[in-house]
Amino acid sequence: MIPNLVFDLETIPDAKALRSLNSEWQALDDDAQVIELALAARRESHGTEFLPLHLHKVVAIGCVFRDINGFRVRCLGKEGDPEPVLLNSFFKTIERYTPRLISWNGSGFDLPVLHYRCLIHGIQAARYWDLGDDDRDFKFNNYIGRYHLRHIDLMDLLAKYNPRANAPLDDLAKLCGFPGKLGMDGSQVWKAWSEGRRAEVRAYCETDVVNTWLVYSRFRLMRGELDPQAYDDEIELVRSSLEQIEGEQWREYLDAWQA
């Protein structure tokens, strides 16, 4: 069985970068003040608080790892780890296992953010960036090619690479009978993080990658990769695995799944 790595980022605005690129904010010591000024400026200029991707700082990387040994879900690193530690942990996992990457909008958000942040911090990711120079198998199937299968952006694929046809993960998960998002979405991460609710952000990130894996499992059923019994077995494996994990978010998640 090829290892599968479902991943999802949670990010906040990068106050250090914002100071570096805006001279009028360089004298401000309060990160929150800098960020709020940047969000207000973005809202005024673009009608949205969503900043350009290179100004997003990674604070959590949620992962589902599914291989022959079972199903595991967690956020990489510890709550207080700096961004380079999280980035290194993610790409070392790719270096070690060469997994199939699975995401929801990973091509549009998560991977470009990771590219920029690794560039900024000088993080090496040789296996991820291999286009066939080191491994001939990567020449026609690598992590970078949009239509290759080492990374499956499920949102992009289901929309047939047409942005106008994109659907939200929360909607698709719920329509398939899964819990979907509980209590938070990406637009609320900065507020929660700034209020010290970091464990809550990490828990939200973990439930999101489980949603993605469940929808991906339904996709595998649809394309005939899993027969109905194998699909049912996979869903039961996820459910039983979550029942064994301590944490309020999993009790809430399982309760929502049963409703």
Sequence and secondary structure as in RCSB ss.txt:
>XXXX:A:sequence
MIPNLVFDLETIPDAKALRSLNSEWQALDDDAQVIELALAARRESHGTEFLPLHLHKVVAIGCVFRDINGFRVRC
LGKEGDPEPVLLNSFFKTIERYTPRLISWNGSGFDLPVLHYRCLIHGIQAARYWDLGDDDRDFKFNNYIGRYHLR
HIDLMDLLAKYNPRANAPLDDLAKLCGFPGKLGMDGSQVWKAWSEGRRAEVRAYCETDVVNTWLVYSRFRLMRGE
LDPQAYDDEIELVRSSLEQIEGEQWREYLDAWQA
>XXXX:A:secstr
   EEEEEEEEEE HHHHHHH GGGTT   HHHHHHHHHHHHHHHHSS    GGGEEEEEEEEEEEETTEEEEEE
SS TT  HHHHHHHHHHHHHHH  EEEESSIIIIIHHHHHHHHHHHT   HHHH SSSS GGGSSS SS TT SS
EEEHHHHHTTT GGG   HHHHHHHTTS    S  GGGHHHHHHTT HHHHHHHHHHHHHHHHHHHHHHHHHTTS
S HHHHHHHHHHHHHHHHTS  HHHHHHHHHHH 
